[in-house]
Amino acid sequence: LLFLEGFKNGFDTSLVHLRRLPSYYGLLHLRRQSLTLNSRVFYGARHVTPAAIRVGSNPVQSLLFRAPTQLTGWNRSSRELGRRVYFSARSDGVDLLSSSPIVSTNPNLEDCLTVIALPLPHKPLIPGFYMPIYVKDPKVLAALQESTRQQAPYVGAFLLKDGASTDSSSRSETDNVVEKFKGKGKPKKKRRKELLNRIYQVGTLAQISSIQGEQVILFGRRRLLIKEMVSEDPPTVNVYHLKDKPYDKDNAVIKASYVEVISTLRDVLKTNSLWRDQDIGDFSYQHLADFGAGISGANKHQNQGVLKELDVHKRLELTLELVKKQVEINKIKETDDGSSLSAKIRVRIDTNRDKIPKHVLKVMEEEFTKLEMLEDNYSDFDLTYNYLDWLTVLPWGNFSYENFDVLRAKKILDEDHYGLSDVKERILEFIAVGRLRGTSQGKIICLSGPPGVGKTSIGRSIARALDRKFFRFAVGGLSDVGEIKGHCQTYVGAMPGKMVQCLKSVGTENPLILIDEIDKLGRCHTGDPASALLEVMDPEQNANFLDHFLNVTIDLSKVLFVCTANVIEMIPGPLLDRMEVIDLSGYVTDEKMHIARDYLVKTTCRDCGIKPEQVDVSDAALLSLIENYCREAGVRNLQKQIEKIYRKVALELVRQGAVSLDVTDTKDTKSSAKTDSEVKRMKLADIMKILESATGDSTESKTKQSGVVAKTFKKVMIDESNLADYVGKPVFQEEKIYEQTPVGVVMGLAWTSMGGSTLYIETTFVEEGEGKGGLHITGQLGDVMKESAEIAHTVARKIMFEKEPENLFFANSKLHLHVPEGATPKDGPSAGCTMITSFLSLAMKKLVRKDLAMTGEVTLTGRILPIGGVKEKTIAAKRSRIKTIIFPEANRRDFEELAENMKEGLEVHFVDEYEKIFDLAFNYDH
């Protein structure tokens, strides 16, 4: 029997008493007939000595098996399959433990041509490793015991195929594995064929090391190939002994593979204290390949591939691949909850490997290999890690589910915005098309309108309706292309562009990106941001968007882009050509009233900490606030004015409360005031009462104070009469300067960035004299408007010559045309018809029809051309209580699309030539 002495505290080299022990097994190393134990030969713990295998003992419970199995992964229980111990320098011609009464060394291995076939459910038995299995079948177990008594302790161990394996995680799989392997109730030939099909044909000749009850310890000796099955109960097969193909040890390629396997294996051994001191330098080529595969923790198919490979060089290559994976796994295991930077990157790559595009995955692997080769203190390490961090954190293959429910979208839009029915309808149409197509990608929406009309919030509402993540990218004044496409990695502080940052932020590949203020893009010598945005948003290009920092193409075709702009004419042509423009012209007075009452007032009241019953803002006050302070198309300034009102109300309420508290505190303080000498003579309890009364901590004092405060507060009433006390004097005066415009004065309609407004055109003559006809223009007019004045003057002279040939007013009068509010720049062609009417009114000395406003561009032949801003100009006319409006005929459709409440009470005439305007303006009864 083999046994060890002196195993007490740690590892102790001891003499071993034995009858016969071959040196090639490495369990005990014999050199020059000295019997000493060498700790570097046994593949186990540095401080653990293998216990002896004795008759009647349980080898799996001994330290011989416990230590090595911690690395191989077979550590679920001491009775689990597949725990293995490897011994090097095997010589298949020498027998194991000849002194043991169980293991016999008399039979020659070459004579073992018929063996019992034992199926292995989990992993194949690699030659040189121990493995315990459980045999429940009494006939098979008896046959194994009989073979040991006959001094022929050899069996064949063959791996079960996937379909033949039983469910894992239960002991019954090992207990009954032999029973399940046998077949019953079928013809012998067919049954044997099915049995052979359930196992791999290449297996291992295993020596029975020990039998303890149902547990059988096997030791792998050499490779086998099944020839045929000769018996079923127990399963017995005829086998061939497989030998490795001849190879040249001096071959440079094989030697290089051998060296690389040794180098990689040493990295594996270093990561586990059980194997740290193991010496593998003396291993032969084939034994090194087997050892590496056995400790790699690879799955059964990979180990089976190594087992059946007879080409030593190919076997080394297979082992090298397995060992490299084990190195990576060990590195990850070494980290504390993923604290290692490289481990985090590896986890990200492996988690999304199936979703990452192949060209990106290739770059990731290359950079990761570079990262592993770098030391932490190298500057390149930070650069490589930063690059991989950005590349792996992107949401490759992650999408948010799109919701195309039109009814739900309408409800969300109505909740977030009042009015804008035409805009909402257009958005619902867009969502409906997306539902039919199954996707909303491929479209670029541009929300155009003046400030404060809710362009950004509408974009947010669209994202909420579609259940897409939202990201806002403001490009106003942006002149650096790197902000969009990223900076090259060679630059210090290089970063990816906003598109990559967006994908990282939202975590999905299909967010809604709002590009705000796209009409205010800048430009510089370093590049054109508009051209960069073209690559980002164009559906034909953005499927292969290239970020300069990542230097790999990214698919942006699933992103929905929504842009906002105040003036679409400022958007570069190529960009505008790819956009679908939705115009948000602004809110009318009625819509502003509803927004102020239902949303702005309630929100501001809550934000200021004021209770609704403490303040009341009348409708008249809100109407005055809208018309005299907040005439712009949006409601942003209206919100500011309401906040200003409530801040003053809050200050007023606090002052009222402060006065009341001061009076109460003074009274309580007087009642509790004492001189110093009196306080000294008072008891502690009396002093505490005075302190409580003075600080107001007592319940009675608090009740008194709250009662006084509650009585002092008065409800603040805000109406039109005291509105100026809270927001100051009105910003806008009455636009309607004249009840009846005098001769030479006509009201026009203009569009401004604040919405629409009325615009008076005034004309008078400077001097009269034969041949002194001329025109002088003032009012800070632009070039287009000056040209319109020249055209209007010419057309007016032509009309006057046709109507009153004897009237030489224009030929003999020097005229002066002025547009009031000279500090405000003005430009545009839509005042042409208004200027003609002003000239003719002065020439004929005839008043223009009362409550009339007009707009339209005029040609030299008197044709009226269409204009823009119909909604804004209509709003301005209603605000000035104008009853009659003249629009170009081409704008009829624009007016008819307006809401009914906007058209109510207006008399609108559509004209296509100036002759009709002449009749409407002058042919009336005064």
Secondary structure, DSSP 4 states (H G I P E B T S, - for coil): -------SSS----B---S---GGG-SSEEETTEEE--TTTSSS-TT-PPPP--TTS-GGGSHHHHHHHHHHT--S-TT-TT---B--S--TTS-S-TTSSSS---S-GGG--EEEEEEESS----TTBEEEEE---HHHHHHHHHHHHTT--EEEEEEBPGGGPPPSSSTHHHHSHHHHHS--SS-HHHHHHHHHHTB-SEEEEEEEEEEETTEEEEEEEEEEEEEEEEEETTEEEEEEEP-PPP--TT-HHHHHHHHHHHHHHHHHHHT-TTTTT---TT--HHHHHHHHHHHTT--HHHHHHHHH---HHHHHHHHHHHHHHHHHHHHHHHSSSS-SHHHHHHHHHHHTTTTS-HHHHHHHHHHHHHHHHS-TTSHHHHHHHHHHHHHHHS-TT--PPP---HHHHHHHHHHH-SS-HHHHHHHHHHHHHHHHHT--TT-EEEEE-STTSSHHHHHHHHHHHHT--EEEEE-TT---THHHH---TTSTT----HHHHHHHHH-SSS-EEEEE-GGG---BTTB-HHHHHHHHH-TTTGGGEE-TTT-SEE--TTPEEEEEES-GGGS-HHHHHT-EEEE-----HHHHHHHIIIIIHHHHHHHTT--GGGEEE-HHHHHHHHHHT--SSSSHHHHHHHHHHHHHHHHHHHHHHHHHHHHHHHHHHHHH---HHHHHHS-HHHHHHHHHHHHT-SHHHHHHHHHHHHHH---EEE-TTTTHHHH-S-SS--S---SS--TTEEEEEEEETTEEEEEEEEEEEEEE-TT--EEEEESSB-HHHHHHHHHHHHHHHHHHHHH-TT--HHHHEEEEEE-S-TTS-B--STTHHHHHHHHHHHHHT-PPPTTEEE--EE-TT-BEEP-S-HHHHHHHHHHTT--EEEEEGGGHHHHHTS-HHHHTT-EEEEESBHHHHHHHHHSS--
